Amino acid sequence: MTQQEILSQPQVWRRALTSDIDVPAFGETGERVLFLGCGTSAFVAESIAELRERAGHGISDAGYASEWTPQRVYDRIVVISRSGTTSEVLQVLAQVPDGTATTAIVGVASSPVAQAAGDVLVLDYADERSVVQTRFPTTVLLLARRAFGESVEHLPRQAEEALAREAAVSAADFSHFVFLGRWWTYGLAQEAALKIREAAQAWSESYPSLDYRHGPIAVAHDDTLVVVFGERDPNLERDIQRTNATVVCEDLDPLVQLARAQSLAADLAAARDAVTESTANLSAMLVAH
C-alpha cells in the first residue's frame, strides 16, 4: 500500500496544481505566521516557514504542536494534520488567543481539527491509507511552494520519471542511513530519515548538511548511505567519501528527491520484511490520539 501511494504522487500533484485555494492556507502576505504539526507534519511546517520567510511573505516560525505554549504573538497559526485527529493539534487550537486567526490543512474534511479551525484547506485527494505518510506531506509542500511564487508545474513529470527509474543504490546494501539538507530542505532530510525508521525500523539520522562534519560524521562507515538534498557541496562530499560511506546527490528537485527517499524506505522495508510490530504500534498510537 505504501509503495502504491508513493508512486501515485505525480498524479496527486497534477490534481493539486489544477485546484484553486480560496483560504489563506499559508498565511496572508505580511502576516506573522506560526506553522505547527506533529511528526511528519512538524517537518513540513519547518520547511514551509523557511520557504515563506525567504520568499518575503512575512515572519514565519515553525514548531511542534506537542511543545507549543502561547507566548509569542502571531497573526495566524497554521496547523497541519493529515488525519485531522491529532490530539496535540486540537489542544493548540483550544488555546489560541483571541484575535489570532487559525488555518488547518487536513486530509479529512469532517475531522475534529478541521471543525476547530477558522479556515480549512482539505486535501482529501491526497489522503492516505498507510500509517506512513508520503503523498499528503509532499502535496502540502508543493502547494506551499506554488503559493510563494515558485514554478512547480514541471515537478509531476520529473517525479514520474524519477520514480520509474531504478534506484541509484540498493537500500539492502546499507545498515546506516543519513539524510542532509540546507535551509528548507533540512525539513525534507528529517522527514526522509523518519520514513526509514517508520517503514523499515532501520538506523537513520538527519542533519543540516554542513553541520554533519561537526561530530555526526564520526560514525559513518562503509555500510553508511548519505543522501544530500538540494545544493551539492563538493568539499562535504569528499569528506564523507573519506569515511568509505556512499554519497548520493541526485540532480533532481528536492521534493522529487524526497519521493525517491520514500521509495528507498519502502524498498528497504520489503528487503527486511519489516511489516512488524513497529508499524502496528504507530497505528495504535494514531487510534489512541
C-alpha positions as a printed Julia matrix, in Angstrom:
289×3 Matrix{Float64}:
   0.0    0.0     0.0
   2.76   2.47    0.95
   4.66   1.91   -2.3
   1.46   2.39   -4.31
   0.84   5.72   -2.59
   4.43   6.77   -3.22
   4.04   6.03   -6.93
   0.72   7.89   -7.07
   2.36  11.2    -6.18
   2.79  12.55   -9.74
  -0.96  12.15  -10.38
  -1.84  13.65   -6.99
   0.46  16.6    -7.61
  -1.14  17.22  -11.01
  -4.53  17.36   -9.39
  -3.24  19.71   -6.71
  -1.88  22.1    -9.34
  -5.28  22.34  -11.02
  -7.02  23.28   -7.77
  -7.78  26.79   -6.59
  -7.1   27.59   -2.94
  -9.64  30.05   -1.6
  -8.38  30.15    2.0
  -5.16  31.63    3.47
  -3.61  28.19    3.81
  -0.08  29.55    4.15
  -0.87  32.93    5.61
  -1.67  36.25    4.03
   1.3   38.29    2.81
   2.61  40.38    5.69
   1.08  38.25    8.44
   3.23  36.87   11.2
   2.53  33.14   10.96
   3.32  30.09   13.08
   3.19  26.68   11.4
   2.67  23.66   13.68
   2.39  19.9    13.32
   3.47  16.6    14.85
   5.92  14.11   13.35
   5.93  14.4     9.56
   3.72  17.48    9.72
   6.21  19.25   12.0
   8.97  18.74    9.43
   6.65  20.04    6.7
   5.86  23.05    8.88
   9.57  23.75    9.29
  10.17  23.68    5.53
   7.14  25.87    4.8
   8.18  28.5     7.34
  11.65  28.68    5.8
  10.23  28.95    2.28
   7.67  31.6     3.22
  10.05  33.92    5.0
  12.69  33.66    2.29
  10.02  34.45   -0.31
   9.31  37.72    1.51
   5.77  36.9     2.65
   6.36  37.77    6.28
   7.79  36.5     9.56
   7.32  32.73    9.67
   8.05  30.36   12.53
   7.53  26.62   12.92
   7.39  24.17   15.77
   5.93  21.02   17.27
   2.3   21.18   18.32
   3.23  18.97   21.28
   5.69  21.61   22.54
   3.71  24.8    21.88
   2.69  27.28   24.56
   1.02  30.63   23.78
   3.91  33.02   24.4
   4.69  34.92   21.18
   2.01  36.86   19.33
   1.07  35.75   15.8
  -1.49  36.97   13.3
  -2.23  33.4    12.26
  -1.46  29.85   13.37
  -1.48  27.19   10.65
  -1.78  23.58   11.82
  -1.1   20.56    9.62
  -2.72  17.2    10.36
  -3.39  14.58    7.71
  -5.95  12.69    9.79
  -7.38  15.8    11.41
  -7.48  13.92   14.72
  -4.06  14.75   16.23
  -4.69  15.41   19.91
  -1.79  17.84   20.36
  -3.04  19.91   17.41
  -6.52  20.04   18.91
  -5.01  21.22   22.19
  -3.25  24.03   20.33
  -6.46  25.16   18.63
  -8.2   25.22   22.01
  -5.53  27.57   23.4
  -5.18  30.06   20.54
  -5.53  33.6    21.92
  -8.48  35.73   20.87
  -7.72  37.72   17.74
  -5.36  35.13   16.26
  -6.63  33.59   13.02
  -6.32  29.82   12.52
  -5.97  27.65    9.44
  -5.95  23.85    9.29
  -4.51  21.78    6.45
  -6.05  18.31    6.64
  -6.87  15.25    4.58
 -10.33  14.69    6.09
 -12.98  17.41    5.85
 -15.18  16.2     8.71
 -12.32  15.77   11.17
 -12.15  17.46   14.6
  -9.16  19.61   13.58
 -11.0   20.88   10.5
 -14.04  21.74   12.6
 -11.95  23.58   15.21
 -10.09  25.9    12.8
 -11.31  29.14   11.32
 -10.13  28.35    7.77
  -9.59  24.89    6.33
  -7.71  23.51    3.32
  -8.9   19.95    2.66
  -6.63  17.75    0.56
  -8.83  14.65    0.61
  -7.46  13.5    -2.75
  -4.01  13.27   -1.12
  -5.19  11.4     1.99
  -3.6    8.0     2.62
  -4.49   4.59    3.96
  -0.95   3.8     5.04
   0.19   4.86    8.51
   3.46   6.0     6.9
   2.76   9.4     5.33
   4.08  10.05    1.82
   1.84  11.84   -0.67
  -0.03  14.12    1.76
   3.07  15.97    3.04
   4.63  16.32   -0.4
   1.37  17.72   -1.77
   1.22  20.29    1.03
   4.8   21.35    0.23
   4.06  21.53   -3.49
   1.11  23.86   -2.9
   3.11  25.99   -0.47
   5.88  26.48   -2.99
   3.35  27.48   -5.65
   1.73  29.92   -3.21
   5.13  31.53   -2.58
   5.68  32.14   -6.28
   7.8   29.17   -7.33
   7.35  27.46  -10.69
   6.44  23.87   -9.81
   4.38  22.77  -12.81
   7.22  20.57  -14.09
   7.55  18.56  -10.88
   4.85  15.91  -11.52
   6.61  14.88  -14.73
  10.03  14.92  -13.08
   8.71  12.78  -10.21
   7.08  10.35  -12.63
  10.34   9.83  -14.49
  12.43   9.63  -11.32
  10.17   7.08   -9.62
  10.16   4.94  -12.77
  13.96   4.76  -12.82
  15.99   2.16  -11.0
  17.24   3.41   -7.66
  20.74   4.88   -7.62
  21.71   2.33   -4.93
  20.22  -0.77   -3.36
  18.89   0.04    0.1
  19.58  -3.52    1.25
  23.32  -2.9     0.87
  23.37  -0.49    3.81
  22.7   -0.64    7.55
  23.01   3.08    8.35
  21.2    5.93    6.58
  21.92   9.66    6.84
  19.96  12.47    5.17
  21.3   16.0     4.88
  19.69  19.26    3.8
  20.11  23.03    3.94
  17.57  25.75    4.62
  14.11  24.44    3.7
  15.45  21.05    2.62
  16.59  20.22    6.16
  12.91  19.55    6.89
  12.93  17.11    3.98
  16.04  15.4     5.35
  14.34  14.92    8.71
  11.26  13.5     7.02
  13.33  11.09    4.89
  15.09   9.77    7.99
  11.75   9.3     9.71
  10.5    7.25    6.75
  13.44   4.85    7.14
  12.69   4.43   10.84
   8.92   4.08   10.41
   8.88   1.8     7.37
  11.98  -0.34    7.86
  12.93   0.09   11.55
  16.47   0.9    10.44
  19.14   3.22   11.83
  18.67   6.64   10.26
  19.77  10.18   11.08
  19.32  13.69    9.69
  21.38  16.85    9.99
  21.9   20.26    8.42
  24.33  19.48    5.6
  27.4   21.43    6.68
  26.89  20.61   10.36
  27.26  16.89    9.61
  31.05  17.3     9.71
  30.89  18.61   13.29
  30.61  15.29   15.07
  27.99  13.03   13.42
  30.31  12.05   10.56
  32.4   10.16   13.14
  30.1    7.13   12.94
  29.99   6.95    9.12
  31.43   3.75    7.67
  31.32   1.58    4.57
  27.73   0.47    5.31
  26.53   4.09    5.55
  24.43   5.73    2.85
  24.38   9.53    2.9
  21.72  11.29    0.81
  22.14  15.03    0.26
  19.07  17.11   -0.58
  19.32  20.18   -2.78
  22.54  22.07   -3.39
  25.72  19.99   -3.63
  28.91  20.83   -1.75
  31.97  19.1    -3.27
  34.04  19.59   -0.11
  31.37  17.92    2.03
  31.1   15.05   -0.44
  34.86  14.49   -0.31
  34.83  14.47    3.49
  32.06  11.86    3.52
  33.78   9.71    0.91
  36.89   9.57    3.08
  34.86   7.56    5.61
  34.09   4.97    2.87
  30.4    5.89    3.08
  28.37   6.11   -0.12
  27.07   9.58   -1.05
  24.03  10.17   -3.27
  23.41  13.71   -4.62
  20.85  13.41   -7.41
  20.24  16.27   -9.85
  16.54  16.48   -9.01
  14.23  18.94   -7.33
  14.41  18.33   -3.55
  10.71  17.42   -3.4
  11.29  14.73   -6.02
  14.33  13.62   -4.04
  12.02  13.14   -1.06
   9.73  10.93   -3.15
  12.79   8.88   -4.11
  13.79   8.63   -0.44
  10.3    7.38    0.4
  10.71   4.69   -2.24
  14.1    3.79   -0.79
  12.46   3.31    2.61
   9.74   1.12    1.11
  12.36  -0.98   -0.72
  14.35  -1.4     2.49
  11.21  -2.43    4.37
  10.47  -5.05    1.71
  14.05  -6.35    1.82
  13.88  -6.63    5.6
  10.31  -7.93    5.61
   9.71  -5.1     8.06
   5.92  -5.1     8.29
   6.22  -5.71   12.01
   5.3   -4.55   15.46
   6.66  -1.02   14.95
   4.1   -0.02   12.33
   1.38  -1.7    14.38
   2.43   0.47   17.32
   2.13   3.57   15.14
  -1.39   2.53   14.14
  -2.34   2.02   17.77
  -0.98   5.44   18.73
  -3.0    7.11   15.97
  -6.18   5.41   17.13
  -5.47   6.39   20.74
  -4.84  10.03   19.85
